[in-house]
């Protein structure tokens, strides 16, 4: 099994927690790792709910497997910053 991060992620992402161990069997849709990324969002001001401001927020997400197989080796560790699509798991 070889898994790559997807082009559609909001790069750069920072891996915050690996959820599987080498030797684990993985099915499509199962969580592999948690990560965080930054995105610009619009928020309303407390004093003026109609006025929106753009702020940068750190958001959390979970990367799910799109393949089935046995996880043999992680190619990253918690804390790794990924800047583009790359291989993260291999057999």
N, C-alpha and C positions, 0 to 999 in steps of 0.2 A: 504494500500500500504506500503510495506517495501522495501527499497532500500539499497543495500550494494555497497561500492566502489568495483571496479573490481580488481582481482589479477594482471591484466596486467598493472596497473598504475606504474609509476616510483616513488616508495615510497622512502623517505617520501614525502608527499605532504602537502602544507600549504593552507588552505581554505582562499581565499582573498575576496570573495563576494558571499553572498547568493542571488540567482536570483528569488526565489519564496517565497511566504508567506504562513503560515498556513492557510488552507481553500481554497487555489488555487487547481484547477483541473489540472492535469498534464497528458500529452500524451507521448507515447514513442517518443524519439528523441528530446524532448524539453529540453532546458538548465535548469539545477538545480542550479549549482554553478560554480564559477571560482576558479581556484587553480593555484599554481605555484610549480615547482619542479626543481631540479638541474640535469643536464646531462652533460656528457663529449662530446664535439663536436670537429671536426677538422676544423681549420681555416688556411688560407694562410697568410703569413707575407706580410706586405705592401711592403717591400723592395725586397722580393723574393717570387713571386707568386707561384712558384713551390714547395716551402718548406711548409709543413703543420705542425702545432703544435696542441696539444690537450689542450683544455681549458675547464674549468667548467663554464657553463652558467646557469643562472636562466631563465627558460622558463615558459610561461603561457599557460593554456589550460582551456577548459570548460567541465564539466561533464554533460552528457546528460542522461535523464531518459530512462530506458529500460522497464518501467512498466507504466500502466495507473491507475489513481486513484486520490484520494484527499489527498493532503499533510496535515497531521494533526499536526505533530510536528517534528521540526529539532532536531537531537541528537548531533549537533555541532554548533559552532558559527564561525564567521569570525575570523581568527587568529589561529584556531585549526590546529595542526599538526597531520596528520594521518599517521601511520607507517605501517599499514597492512590493508587488507580488513576488513571493519566493517560496521555496520548498520549506516546510516546517516539520514534516514527518517523513520518515523513509523506512523501508523494510530491508 
